Each structure stands twice: as structure tokens, then as C-alpha cells.
């Protein structure tokens, strides 16, 4: 199991940098699952966040050609979770229409269906692809209560 390292400042968050290789998708899913569990989220929301993470990381592994990826999960608000994957490639992911027999090409469609927002931030050093997910009100309230100091 991954032991996520918390951010020192800013909104609550965890991030790790790993090699751009297939096992990084598993590690990234574990990171997101651990972070969301630490924040008190559970159930279908975690499952959706893990799916989004898997799609973003797999796209970066398959298409960026980079040696390393940085995966971050943040909680900028009580209901909002932001999952991002950073690499050194400046090539943008392309949403394409997958045909019924295609085995690939549906990742960004899945991200769009699960996230309230997703986008690409280009930088001089590469790009960050992120997805923002909103937890249901009841789940966000439960997570907020669990985060309060005793």
C-alpha cells in the first residue's frame, strides 16, 4: 500500500512521482484511494475517483513518452477533489470517438462522465492534465466531520 506524503502548505493534498510504466497506474490508484479514505470519503465516489486516476495515468504512460509522472490528489473544497497527472510532454491529449470494436479511445470520455471539470494546463516544462470531482453533499458532510480535530 502506498503511504501518501501530505502537502506542507495550501489545500490538503498528497502527491508522488513515479516512473512512466504500467505499475504506476496501480500505485496511483492506491494513492488516490488512501487519500480519499483519509479524508473520510468512501464507496462509489472513491471507485469513480480511482477510475479517473487510472485513465489519466494510463494516457500519460501511453502517450507522453516521459520518463517520470507526478500524480497529485488535492481537496480544494469540502466537496471538491482534484486529481492531476503532470509530465514533461507538451502534447495535449486528444478526445477521439472510439468505434464499437476499438479497444482504446474511451478514457477521456470516462473522465468527462465522472468529473465536473477536466482540462489541460500547459507549462514551459510540460503539462498537467487534471479532473475535478464533486462528492455528493451527504458524503462531503461526513468527510468534513471526520476531518475535524477532536
ABEGO torsion letter per residue (X at the ends): XBBBBBBABEBBBBBBBBBBBAAAAAAAAAAAAAAAAAAGBBEAAAAAAAAAAAAAAAAAAAAAGBABBBBBBBBABAABBBBBBBBABABBBBBBBBBAABABGAAAAAAAAABABBBBBBBAAEBBBBBBBBBBAAAAAAAAAAABBX
